[in-house]
Amino acid sequence: MMDPWLHIVGIGEDGMAGLLPATRAVVEAAEVIIGGDRHHQLSDSVSAERIAWPSPFDALIDTLEALRGRRVVVLATGDPLWFSVGARIGRAIDPTEITYHPQLSAFQLAAARMGWSLADVETLTVHGRPVQQMIAFIQPDARLLILTTGSETPGQIAAFLTERGFGQSAMTVLANMGGAEEARFDGRAETWDHQVPAFNTLAVHCVAAPDAALLPRVPGLSDDLFRHDGTMTKQEVRAATLAKLMPMRGALLWDIGTGCGSVAVEWMRAARYARAIGIEPRADRREMAAANALALGAPRLELIDGRVPEALEGLPAPDAVFIGGGLSRQTFEAAWQALRPLGRLVCNAVTLESEALLLELHKAHGGQLVKLMVNRAEPVGGLTGWRPLMPVTQWSLVKR
């Protein structure tokens, strides 16, 4: 086995002085050092060929491959494997060719400054990613540590909090931690007006007002939280549907006939890094789905204009499929064939014709067939009575 030729080194605001002696020796012996401007400044005492982050960033792997055989160091901030470049490199290059040299991460430093236990906080990054994805983590008394995109990010997050009734949430921006210019900015979401450095970490202690929106990550959000035209998977049925779809970390859902996107949005909220593709032929409903995804913290929902089964061709294989619209034997067969092993498929039907097809499919393929009937208490004159929703026939099965 060859010795690792690539070293990925975490470096902090204290630069070379903060590295362990063995790690410092690795950097000093490097022939090539790759990093951002800030990383090069922190290690400017070392004589080596310097390469800046390539653009686009994905070209980094090609750059590294071209340097194979030389002593190469990639500098990253803090822990290279925690929301950092080390993970991306490790997926493309054999890990046996890499040595990682972690430094204290921004999360560890921020937790120490705040006196928070890392085991009790959510660690998030919106660096280079949609800021809206943090919305899914706004919960009463939640503590969040967030790697930000820039100086404007805390203000954006303050607005998200305030709009949802969490304006009293305490916010702290920590910048240049561990360096001579370390700075701290404290405030509350509803009055946040600090001008902060671009490179910062945000700590949030969420405080809910009595009228705050409650947005649990457990499926079954109120229908009123979604923009819709009346045609949607209702709250109680949606919760049962997501239970059968089983959201899991990083898993991909096909939401066929996505409508306003309620199932896809809740799927993405329910598990870290869960992905969803919504297939919807109507532009007005795709627009509603996009708006719901942004408002509820699932900004990476991918929406496709198309009709099934043709629109399914060429899509990445799903871990779960929900057919809420466009049900046909051809659509089922295409989705079932594409579904990965242990994948989950759920079909909901409200018409007699669709129910008849589900009965045939259940007879041929097995699975679980249930009838979901929901009654909601509503005013009847000056009294209260039960008003039934349309019954839903649900067929679910796991591909084994």
Secondary structure, 3 states (H helix, E strand, C coil): CCCCCEEEEEECCCHHHHCCHHHHHHHHCCCEEEECHHHHHHCCCCCCEEEECCCCHHHHHHHHHHCCCCCEEEEEECCCCCCCHHHHHHHHCCHHHEEEECCCCHHHHHHHHHCCCHHHCEEEECCCCCHHHHHHHCCCCCEEEEECCCCCHHHHHHHHHHHCCCCCCEEEEEECCCCCCCEEEEEEHHHCCCCCCCCEEEEEECCCCCCCCCCCCCCCCCHHHCCCCCCCCCHHHHHHHHHHHCCCCCCEEEEECCCCCHHHHHHHHHCCCCEEEEECCCHHHHHHHHHHHHHCCCCCCEEECCCCCHHHCCCCCCCEEEECCCCCHHHHHHHHHHCCCCCEEEEEECCHHHHHHHHHHHHHHCCEEEEECCEEEEEECCEEEEEECCCEEEEEEECC
